[in-house]
């Protein structure tokens, strides 16, 4: 007993361990203006987490535009590194930017990657009245005279849409420097330019294009850049590989937190998302937004991100783009 009493006193005097995040005041930061892919990603988590009762109150969404995610990445890597209740949306475009050094001095090790919650894929789109009925028709025209086929892209040199256009030109046997391309602020503007015949082809995303098709947009999808045919509104569209061209461009959407978020809080988020991603209700919400299955959390996602950034560095090198040092 004489040893037990001092031990109890010591235990009572010791500081209590930090509690894992309580999820009562959660926030999702979209690193761009409302209405884009980051916003879509935040709203998907907002609905999935609340509808499934994984969080007790609605998640607040805030916007921190600048550099297509660069400003948000810098803020949470340096100025706001320990906000345990704040998620930041990312996409494969974020990883591509990291590979090219577009996030300044920061690399993929400067935040903690929590969850990948959905996938998207590149698509090759023309206007409904385009003379190009198949991907082979388009490739033949590009090879014959690349000056007569103008690509539209949501983003400038080095963006995902630009890379997809450069890959398409290369598959047609044309050097990417010889392709004609007009850069737009986003995919919506590029699709409108396509419908107005200001450009002849758009290398966009399946989710956005599928939504446009549902709304009656006069466009035709020649191919999807996926390993297999996609379910939903693009189910009848062949893959580029089916058409004879090795073009695959997957896109993932997900979330990270700051580097000083505790292991306990990071693990709590990862486990929360793992439960949500396994539910049928979440699958329905994801499908309603035109997105596709992808579920990865915690250490598995961290490894995936590292592999992806290394892969994007190689892609950037292939097209003569600036590459961030390893």
C-alpha positions in Angstrom: 0.0 0.0 0.0 2.9 2.4 0.8 4.0 2.1 -2.9 0.5 2.2 -4.3 -0.5 5.6 -2.9 2.4 7.6 -4.4 1.7 5.9 -7.7 -2.0 7.0 -7.6 -1.0 10.5 -6.7 1.5 10.6 -9.6 -1.0 9.3 -12.1 -3.6 11.9 -11.0 -1.1 14.7 -11.3 0.1 13.7 -14.8 -1.3 15.6 -17.7 -4.1 13.8 -19.6 -3.2 12.6 -23.0 -4.4 14.7 -25.9 -7.8 13.6 -27.2 -8.3 12.6 -30.8 -10.3 15.0 -33.0 -13.9 15.3 -31.9 -15.3 16.2 -35.4 -17.7 18.8 -33.9 -16.4 21.8 -35.8 -15.0 20.3 -39.0 -14.0 22.3 -42.1 -13.0 21.5 -45.6 -10.8 24.0 -47.6 -11.1 24.1 -51.3 -8.0 25.7 -52.9 -9.9 27.4 -55.7 -13.0 29.4 -56.3 -16.5 27.8 -55.7 -17.8 25.5 -58.4 -14.6 23.6 -59.4 -13.2 20.2 -58.6 -12.0 21.0 -55.1 -15.4 22.4 -54.3 -17.0 19.2 -55.6 -14.6 17.1 -53.5 -15.4 19.1 -50.3 -19.2 18.9 -50.9 -18.9 15.1 -51.4 -17.3 14.7 -48.0 -19.7 17.2 -46.5 -22.7 15.1 -47.6 -21.2 11.7 -47.0 -19.9 12.4 -43.5 -23.1 14.1 -42.3 -25.6 11.8 -44.0 -23.8 8.7 -42.6 -23.8 10.4 -39.1 -20.0 10.1 -39.0 -19.8 13.7 -37.8 -22.3 15.4 -35.4 -22.6 18.7 -37.3 -22.4 19.9 -40.9 -18.9 20.4 -42.2 -18.1 24.0 -43.2 -16.6 24.7 -46.6 -14.2 27.6 -47.1 -12.3 28.7 -50.1 -8.6 29.7 -50.5 -8.0 30.2 -54.2 -4.5 30.8 -55.6 -2.3 28.8 -57.9 -4.8 26.0 -58.3 -4.2 24.7 -54.8 -0.7 26.2 -54.2 -1.8 28.9 -51.8 -3.8 26.3 -49.7 -0.9 23.9 -49.7 1.6 26.5 -48.5 -0.8 27.7 -45.8 -1.3 24.2 -44.3 2.3 23.2 -44.7 3.6 26.2 -42.9 1.1 28.6 -41.3 -1.8 26.3 -40.3 0.0 22.9 -39.8 -1.9 21.6 -36.7 -5.6 22.2 -37.5 -6.9 18.8 -36.6 -10.5 19.4 -37.7 -9.6 20.9 -41.1 -9.3 18.9 -44.3 -7.9 20.3 -47.5 -9.1 18.9 -50.9 -6.6 17.7 -53.4 -6.7 16.0 -56.8 -4.2 14.3 -59.1 -3.6 17.8 -60.5 -2.2 18.8 -57.1 0.3 15.9 -57.3 1.2 16.9 -60.9 1.9 20.4 -59.7 4.1 19.2 -56.8 6.1 17.1 -59.4 6.7 20.3 -61.4 7.6 22.4 -58.4 4.5 24.6 -58.8 3.9 24.5 -55.0 7.1 26.4 -54.3 9.5 24.7 -51.9 7.0 22.1 -50.7 6.9 18.5 -51.8 4.6 15.5 -51.1 6.1 14.9 -47.7 5.0 18.3 -46.3 1.4 17.3 -45.4 -0.4 14.2 -44.2 -2.5 12.5 -46.8 -5.7 11.3 -45.2 -8.1 9.8 -47.8 -8.6 9.3 -51.5 -12.4 9.2 -52.0 -13.2 9.1 -55.7 -11.7 8.7 -59.1 -12.2 10.4 -62.4 -10.6 9.8 -65.8 -9.5 11.8 -68.9 -11.8 11.9 -71.9 -11.3 13.0 -75.6 -14.3 15.0 -76.7 -15.5 16.6 -79.9 -18.6 18.5 -80.9 -21.7 16.5 -81.8 -21.4 17.7 -85.4 -17.7 17.0 -85.7 -16.5 15.1 -88.7 -14.5 12.9 -86.3 -16.7 10.0 -85.5 -14.0 7.8 -83.9 -10.7 8.4 -82.1 -8.9 6.9 -85.2 -10.5 9.6 -87.4 -9.2 12.3 -85.0 -5.7 10.8 -84.9 -5.5 10.5 -88.7 -6.4 14.2 -89.0 -3.9 15.3 -86.4 -1.1 13.3 -88.1 -2.1 14.6 -91.5 -2.1 18.3 -90.5 -1.7 19.2 -86.8 -2.3 22.9 -87.6 -5.9 22.2 -88.5 -6.9 20.5 -85.2 -7.0 22.9 -82.3 -7.1 21.4 -78.8 -8.9 23.2 -75.9 -7.6 22.7 -72.4 -8.7 23.8 -69.0 -5.3 25.1 -67.9 -2.0 26.2 -69.3 1.2 24.4 -70.1 1.8 21.5 -67.7 -1.8 21.2 -66.5 -3.6 17.9 -66.6 -5.6 18.9 -69.7 -2.5 20.1 -71.4 -0.7 16.8 -70.6 -3.7 14.8 -71.9 -3.6 16.8 -75.2 0.2 16.3 -75.5 -0.3 12.6 -74.9 -3.0 12.5 -77.6 -0.8 14.4 -80.1 2.1 12.0 -79.4 -0.1 9.0 -79.9 -1.0 10.4 -83.3 2.7 10.6 -84.2 3.0 14.4 -83.7 5.4 16.2 -81.4 3.6 18.1 -78.6 5.3 21.3 -79.7 3.6 21.1 -83.0 0.1 20.8 -81.6 -2.2 23.8 -81.5 -3.8 24.4 -78.1 -5.9 27.2 -76.6 -5.9 27.4 -72.8 -9.1 28.3 -70.9 -9.7 29.1 -67.2 -11.5 25.8 -66.7 -13.2 22.8 -68.3 -16.5 24.6 -68.5 -15.1 27.3 -70.8 -13.2 24.8 -72.9 -16.4 22.8 -73.5 -18.3 26.0 -74.5 -15.5 26.8 -76.9 -15.8 23.3 -78.4 -19.6 23.7 -78.9 -18.9 27.0 -80.6 -16.4 25.4 -83.0 -13.6 27.6 -81.7 -11.6 24.4 -80.9 -11.9 20.9 -82.5 -11.1 18.7 -79.5 -11.2 18.9 -75.7 -9.2 16.6 -73.4 -11.3 16.9 -70.3 -12.6 14.8 -67.4 -15.2 12.1 -67.5 -17.3 13.4 -64.6 -17.7 17.0 -66.0 -18.4 15.7 -69.5 -20.9 13.1 -68.3 -22.8 15.9 -66.5 -22.8 18.0 -69.6 -24.2 15.1 -71.7 -27.0 14.6 -69.1 -27.9 18.2 -69.5 -28.1 17.8 -73.3 -24.7 19.4 -74.4 -24.1 18.8 -78.1 -20.8 16.9 -77.7 -19.5 13.5 -78.5 -17.0 11.5 -76.4 -14.6 9.6 -78.7 -12.7 7.7 -75.9 -12.2 7.5 -72.2 -8.7 7.3 -70.8 -9.4 4.5 -68.4 -8.2 0.9 -68.1 -11.8 -0.4 -68.6 -15.0 1.1 -69.8 -16.7 3.3 -67.3 -20.2 2.7 -65.8 -22.9 5.3 -66.1 -23.5 7.8 -68.9 -20.2 6.9 -70.7 -20.8 3.2 -70.6 -21.0 2.9 -74.4 -17.8 4.9 -75.0 -14.7 2.8 -75.9 -11.4 3.2 -74.0 -8.6 4.7 -76.0 -6.8 1.3 -75.8 -9.8 -0.3 -77.4 -9.4 2.2 -80.2 -5.7 1.2 -80.6 -4.0 4.0 -78.6 -2.3 3.5 -75.2 -3.8 6.6 -73.5 -4.6 6.2 -69.8 -5.1 9.1 -67.4 -6.7 8.4 -64.0 -7.6 11.3 -61.6 -8.2 10.8 -57.9 -9.8 13.2 -55.5 -9.2 13.3 -51.7 -8.0 15.2 -48.7 -4.9 16.0 -46.6 -4.2 17.7 -43.3 -1.3 19.7 -42.0 2.0 18.0 -41.0 1.7 18.7 -37.3 -1.7 17.1 -36.9 -1.2 14.4 -34.3 -0.9 10.7 -35.1 -4.1 10.1 -33.1 -6.1 12.8 -35.0 -4.7 11.6 -38.3 -5.6 8.0 -37.5 -9.1 9.1 -36.4 -9.7 10.8 -39.8 -8.4 7.8 -41.7 -10.6 5.4 -39.8 -13.6 7.7 -40.3 -13.2 7.8 -44.0 -12.5 4.1 -44.3 -15.9 3.5 -42.7 -17.7 6.0 -44.9 -16.0 4.7 -48.1 -17.3 1.2 -47.4 -20.9 2.2 -47.2 -23.6 1.9 -49.9 -25.0 5.3 -49.1 -21.6 6.9 -49.9 -21.4 5.0 -53.1 -24.8 6.5 -54.2 -23.6 10.0 -53.3 -20.4 9.5 -55.3 -22.3 8.1 -58.3 -24.7 11.0 -58.3 -21.8 13.4 -58.8 -20.5 11.4 -61.8 -17.4 10.1 -60.0 -16.0 6.6 -59.9 -14.8 4.1 -57.2 -11.6 4.8 -55.4 -11.0 4.2 -51.7 -7.7 4.6 -50.0 -6.7 5.9 -46.6 -3.8 6.4 -44.2 -0.4 4.9 -44.9 -1.7 3.2 -48.1 -2.6 6.5 -49.5 0.7 8.1 -48.4 2.5 5.4 -50.4 0.2 5.9 -53.4 0.8 9.7 -53.4 4.6 9.2 -53.3 4.5 6.8 -56.3 2.2 9.1 -58.2 4.4 12.2 -57.8 7.4 10.2 -58.9 5.4 9.0 -62.0 4.3 12.6 -62.7 8.0 13.7 -62.5 8.7 11.3 -65.3 5.8 12.5 -67.4 6.9 16.1 -67.0 10.4 15.1 -68.1 9.1 13.4 -71.2 7.4 16.6 -72.3 10.2 18.9 -71.4 8.5 20.5 -68.5 10.2 21.8 -65.3 10.6 19.1 -62.8 11.0 19.6 -59.0 14.2 18.1 -57.5 13.7 14.8 -55.6 
